[in-house]
Amino acid sequence: MKHRKIIQALQNADLKNTPIEEIRAQLKLLERFGVMVTTLHPGKRIVRARLSEKKSFENVSQLSYKPQEFNSTFQRASTPHKTMFYGSIVPEVQGTSEPSTARITVLFEIANFLKDPNSIGELDVTFSAWDVIEDIDLISIVHHKDFQRPTQLSSYLQGQFQNLVKGNPDLETQSLEISEFLGNEFAKSPISHHTDYTISAIYSEIISDSYDGILYPSVRLAGEGINIALTPETVNQKLRFVAASECRVYKNKLETFVDNLTKTKTTDGVSLKFTPLEAPYFFGKENSRKKVGLS
């Protein structure tokens, strides 16, 4: 089948030196195959995070997607030619062991030291919350068999997808094989060079011409946690900024605690002003360090 030759060629490609347009052309040549679409409805909360800087962020745009002029590398769902808004959600279909808050997922995505069971340290992070105000349609990447702890949503979507293509000989084989290939690309880890993301990033760019973005399991949480990548147009038209909070992460090997430092809202939808929190929302440095056994 033609799709197998294309997959093999893409798997064998030297991604550091193969022209982007060649990868794009190969992906577009893949035979017709089934996909699953997940829709986020109005009211759904999306959480995003950025490592805090010495000075507090002053406007909402600084917490949103990276401006295109500063977007120069491949990421899991974005190319140097098209920036994307990355965030995490708590899925509607949820198991008992996966994160009950999207903060956990998005925090692991930006803080590498959290995955090291022996690491000790502190990290300042700014979380922001965004609400969906209009239906957002996302292509779901769920087919990666090696995740240790797939979310209930991933398992549900896998079952639904298999039912969708089952019994359709014109779709079933290539749909399952192409989806598994794409799932492997989105699940790549560890990454030695940003071009390792080339295939998943270009596929996301192709998809974003027709959909609002991509939904995929968190690699850093071994599949337990859901990430999304949205186009700037979708963010501008279908999301509403709600609030932000500056936080400090305290980690002592296997013990981790996040203390809330400040909160903010915006009255004009543009500017931000952070105000300090007090107990019981703010624990303070000494109490927070005690919580993870550092004092």
C-alpha positions, 0 to 999 in steps of 0.5 A: 500500500502506498501509505506504507512506503510514505511512512517508511520514507518519512521514518528514514528521513534525515530531518535536520537536512530534508527540506520542509516542503519535501516532508510536507509533500509526503504527508499530503500524499498519505492516502485517505484515512479516518481521524477523530475530532474532539470539540471543546465547548463554551465554558471549557477551561484551558490552562497555560503556563510560562516560566516567570521573569524577573519582572511580572508580565504586564499584558495578556499577550505576554501570556498567550502564544509566542509572537511569530517573529520570535518563533524560530524552531520546531515544537511538537505541534508548531513549525518556525512558519506558524506559531501555536498556543499550547495549553492543557485541559482536564478531559471530560472523560476522566479516570481516577489516577490522572491529574485532576487539574490541568496545572499539573500537566502544563507544569510538567511540560515547561519544567524539566527538573520535575521529572528528575526524582532526585532534583531539589529546587524552586521555580517561579511560574505564571499560570493563566486561565482561558475559557472557550467562548465558541466551539473549538474543533481539534484533531485528536492524536491518541494512538500511541500504544507505549504510554504507561498511563493513557488518560481515560479520554485517550482510551475512549477515543481509541475505542471510538476510532477503532469502531469508526474504521472497523469493517470498512476495508477501504479505510481500516488498515491505512487509518490504523497504521497512519494514526499509529505512525502519527501517534509515534511522532507526537510521542517522541522522547527524548528530543536531541534537536528541535527538528526531531519534531518536524513531522508532527509539527508539519502535520499540525500545520497542515491540519490547522488549515481546516481545524482549530488545532491538535489534541494530544496526550502529554509525553512528559506525563507518560500519556496521563494528561491532555495537551492542546495546540491552537492556532493564533486565529482560534485564540483571538476569536474563540478564547477569553482570558480569565485570570493569571497567578504567579506561583512558586514550585518547591521540589525536594526529590519526590515531594512537590508543592506549588504556592500561590504568590499573586493573582490578577485579572484584567479590566480592559482585556489587555493590561495586567496588575498582579496583587499579593495573596494572603493566607490561606491562599499563600503559604509563604516560603518557610511553610512551603519548604516545610511541606516538602521537607526542606526545612 
